[in-house]
């Protein structure tokens, strides 16, 4: 429920629509979809997505609800960005768009070096050079 509230798309996505989106994502050479796990348990911590346009990637993260408030966002973001950069080495800037009320995401992105750039309709734009 919280993930949907903080997402830029808040309506319910039916399974058929999600399946089509996932298939298209796997075929999209300008999108990188990563999953972070806790090695000892194989517990899914989060999904991190990068969408690339020219030399800029837009990042989003969605934490497993049971993994929130455990300090896992920062290592997942750091690891995901390092892995992403190893594949998309021509990308030099990553951008995040975060709802103003999503304090946890703002803090997580700031903790890995993102800086606030502007505000667009209650959505904060943050960037970091990689």
N, C-alpha and C positions, 0 to 999 in steps of 0.2 A: 504494500500500500504506500509506504513512504517513498519507495523507488519511483512509483508512478507519479506521485505528487511533485517530486523534484525533477522529473524528466521534462524535456521540452515537448514531448508528445504524451499527453495525460490520458487519452482514451484507451479503453481496453483493446488489446490486439488479439484477435481470434487465432487459433492454432494454424489454420490454413494460410492466413496472411503472414504469420511469423515464419512458417516453413518456407514460403516463397522468398521472403526477405533473406532467410539464412542461406538458401541455395544461391541466390544472387550474390550474397556477400562472399561465398566461397569462390565464385567465379570472377569477382571484381579485383583486378590487379592494383587498384588504387585504394583498397581497404585492407586493413590488418586487424584481425580479431584474435585476441589473446585471452587465455584463461589462467588465473593464478590459483595455485593449490598450496595447501600445507603438506609438505613432503611426508611427514610421519603418518598422516591419516588419509591422504588423498582427498581431503575436504576442499571443495570448491570455495575459494574466498571471493573471487570477483571475476567479472568480464571487463576487459579494457578494449576499446575500439579506437582505431585511428582512421580517419578519412583524409586522403591526400589530394590536394589541388596545387599544382605546380610544386613549389618547394616548401609548402606549409601544410602541416597536418593538424586536423582538429581531433582532439582526444575526448573520450567520454569513459566514465567508469561506473559500474553498477555492482555494488557489494551484495553478497549473499546476506539476507537479513540476519542470519544467526552469527555472522562474522563482524557485525558493526560494533563500534566502540571497543575494539581490541587492539588498536594501533597498527592495523594491517594495511591501511590505505597507502601510507608512505612507502613501505617496501614494495608493494605491488606496483605503484606508479613508477618507482625508480627502476625496478626490474623490467617492467613493460617498455619503458622509454629506451632503456639500453638495448633490449632485444629488437625493438622497432628500428632504432638507428642502425643496427647491424644489417638490416635488410634494406631499408630505405635510406641509404647513405647520402642521397642528394637532398634530403629534407633538412633544412637548417633551423626551422622554427615550428614549435608546437603551440597550438592555441586551444584554450578551454573556454567554454561558455557555461556559466554557472548562475543559476537563479540567485537573486540577492538574499533570499531567506535560507539558502542552503549553506549555513555556516560551516558545517563539518566538511563539505567539499572544498569550500574556499580555503579553509585551514590546511587541508591535505595538499592541495595544489601549491599553496604558498610554501609549505614545508619542503617541497622538492624544487623550489626555485622559480615558480611562476610569479609574475608580477601583474598587478591590475593595470589595464590599459584604458578601458572605457566602459561605459554603461550603455546598453542598448535595450530600451524597454524593460527595465528591471532585470536584465540579464547582464552580468558582469563578464567582460572579456579579459582573459588572462593569457599571457604568453611567456614562453621561455625559449631561449636559443639552445640548440643541441648540436 
